[in-house]
Structure formats: C-alpha cells, structure tokens
Amino acid sequence: MRLAASARLARGKGRTIRCARIHSSAALMTGIPAYQAPYDRLVRGWLISIAALIAVMVLVGGATRLTESGLSIVEWKPVTGALPPLSQEQWTQAFDAYKTIPQYRQLNAGMSLDEFKTIFWWEWSHRLLGRVIGMAYLLPFLWFLWRGVPGAGLRRRLWLIFGLGALQGAVGWWMVASGLSQRVEVSQYRLATHLVLALLIFAGIVWTVRRLSGRARSAAASRLRVTSVALLLLTFLQLYLGALVAGLRAGKIYNTWPDIDGGLIPSAARLFFETPWWRNLFDNTLTVQFEHRMVGYALVATAVLHALDAARSRAERSTVNGALWLAAVVILQATLGIVTLLNQVPMDLALAHQAVAIAVLTLAVFQAERLAGRQGEQAAQKVARPVTQTG
Ligand code: HEM
C-alpha cells in the first residue's frame, strides 16, 4: 500500500521533509490524512460492505417486484414500520388496509391471509434491509467523522452518498404511492428512478473505494479513456431502459428473438403510435423493449471494440484484463437477457439478469475509474521524484 510504503521510507535518515511531502500527496489521493493511515483499510472495508449490502438490496427489490409484492404495505412509517404485525389482529388490520387499494380489488380479490403474508414479508424485508443499510452507513460514518478520519474531499463525497441514500428512501415511497390510488402497479418511471438511483449510489461507492487505493491513472491512449467513459454512460442508460422494460412487463408481452413484433425492426407506425411521439420512448411496451435491445447490442459492440483496442494498443495489463472482463460479462448479460425473454421472464432468470447487470456496472466503473478517474501520470511522478532522486 502506498501509505505504508511511504511510512517505511520515512524511517530512513534525512528524509523527513521529503517524506512529509509524499505523505501529504498520498493523503490528497486517498482523502485520508497520512497520520490516520491505519484507518485507510477500515474505511475501504466499510464501504465495500455497504456496496455488497446495496447489491443484495437490489436483488431483494427485484424479487419483491417479480412476486408482485411491492404494494402490500400501504403506509410509510420509517421508524415504527420496522416491526411487522405481531398479533392476529395486527395482521388482519394490515390485510384490510391492502384490501382498500385497486391492486387487491382488480388482481388479488379473494386472496387468503396466508397469501397476503407472503407478499407482505417480501416488501417488509426490502424495507428492513433499507433501514439496516442506513444504520450500517450512518453509525460508522459518524464515528469516522468524530475521529477526524476523512479529509475534506472524502468527507464531502461521503456526505453526498449519505444524502443520496436518504433521497432513495423517499423515492421508494414515492414509487409505492404511485400504485396505491388509481393504478394496479407502480409507475415505470418511478421504478426506473428508484433502480437507477440505487445503482448510482452503488457505483459512487465502488468508485470511491477504488480512488482510496491512491493508485495513479493507468497509461493508455485517449481513445481508450473516452470509450471507457462511454461504456459507463451506456451501461447507465441500459439499466434505466431495463427497469422500464421490467416496470411495463414488456418482456412478457414481446418475447420473440431476434424478431420483435414480426420483424428485426418493428414498423414506425407501431413504434410511435402514441402522441406526442416522445412518450413512446418511455410508455410504449414495444418501443421500450426495442430500445433495450438496441442499446444492449450497442453495449456489446462497444465493449468488444474497447477490448480489441486495449489488446492491440498494448495498454497496461490491468487495462487489457479490465476490458476483456467487461466485454465477457456484457456478452453474458446480453445472452441472459435473450434467454430470460424467450422463457417469458421466470423469476430465477430475471433475477440472474439483474445480478449480472450489477456485475456489468461494477466492471464498467472499474474500467472508467482506472482509465479516466485518477490523477494523471504527471501528478504521480511529482510525488515519486524526490525519493528516486535521493534514493
Ligand atoms: C447487454 C446489457 C444489458 C443490461 C446491462 C441489461 C440490464 C437490465 C436491467 C437492469 C433490467 C431491469 C431488471 C429489474 O428491474 O428487475 C433488465 C430487464 C430486462 N432485460 Fe436486460 N439488459 C441487457 C441486455 C438485454 C438483452 C439483449 C435483452 C433481450 C433481448 C434483455 C431483456 C430484458 C428483459 C426481458 C427484462 C425484463 C425482466 C423483468 O421483467 O424482470 N436485456 N435488463
């Protein structure tokens, strides 16, 4: 580790002043002051655990949606809601509240209390996990702040992640509320906002963990840097479109491949029958699924070209490996998407498609951060020079 190495160097005679410069430069890179170096690993371990919990949360959220459980709790009580119904009377009350919403009347009329309990437990577990993540983030964060561990830059970043997490709780309720009065399921716009915000927080944490390593930017041609960022942006677009497909149940309606609605490219009249035309991009099940396919193909093509480019330009080994892994997992994900579609979206395949989406995002963040997120080589050399000169 860079900080440990510089601490060892500091023990040599006559290097105190130069090494103080190294310490402060390394601290700038990791965001943790050099005298707090032992906390470096602790902060990283904490953030990695939060990222893992968010990944689990996204999957539980997916299972909640796929089992149509998301509207089973019709109120939002951030604190007291942590307790599930404990007596028969409380269960009956919760069930009666569910019976008042259109989803029960139109889709689940006659459901038994035991069936209600199943959908209740999915939604309750999803919300409970949200609370657990909130606490697992907030308590160590406050402790790190109290110990003065994060430098100003890292502190700002951690507050931002905290703010986005709090917003996510509110977005979750905003999404549920959209399905309580007129509709029988939640709005696909809100579902997509909820999923993308979760994955944005996840990506922000993964990026921060990578930055904390303090490694300098990998040397690579600027085209590789541009395509690594393009891949990350395309991935986010694709996650958004995937959530729209899921929210509209579009995978259950159009489930042929490579054809869709009778052709490789559906007719413009059917792709754009709603007015104004742009509504089709978000509302029309055919258009939304077609977009998800096209962006999927674009992602596969860009990832493969990026990997070939990295290998041919003899970029650093980590860059080539990162590009190859990303291309392989994107291809796996596209294949899984097709299989999920052809099988009419069974729970196991749909969840696997969601899990691999998180893997794609993680690898895309790794690659963009490796190539475009770190300080340039020159900055790294500025840190290293005093040691090598005096060696
Ligand atoms: C290549 C990159 C791809 C990525 C990153 C991706 C990502 C996603 C995501 C995040 C979802 C939302 C899951 C949820 O909210 O539960 C989704 C849904 C879906 N995707 Fe993809 N997808 C990709 C490619 C494809 C392809 C090529 C197809 C088929 C041609 C496909 C078919 C589907 C279907 C049918 C759903 C709806 C599943 C459901 O209702 O649970 N995907 N995708």
Residues whose N, C-alpha, C, O or C-beta is under 5 A from the ligand:
A	BS01	HEM	G62 Q238 L239 G242 A243 V245 A246 G251 H292 R293 G296 L299 V330 Q333 A334 G337 I338 L341 V345 A350 Q354 A357 V360
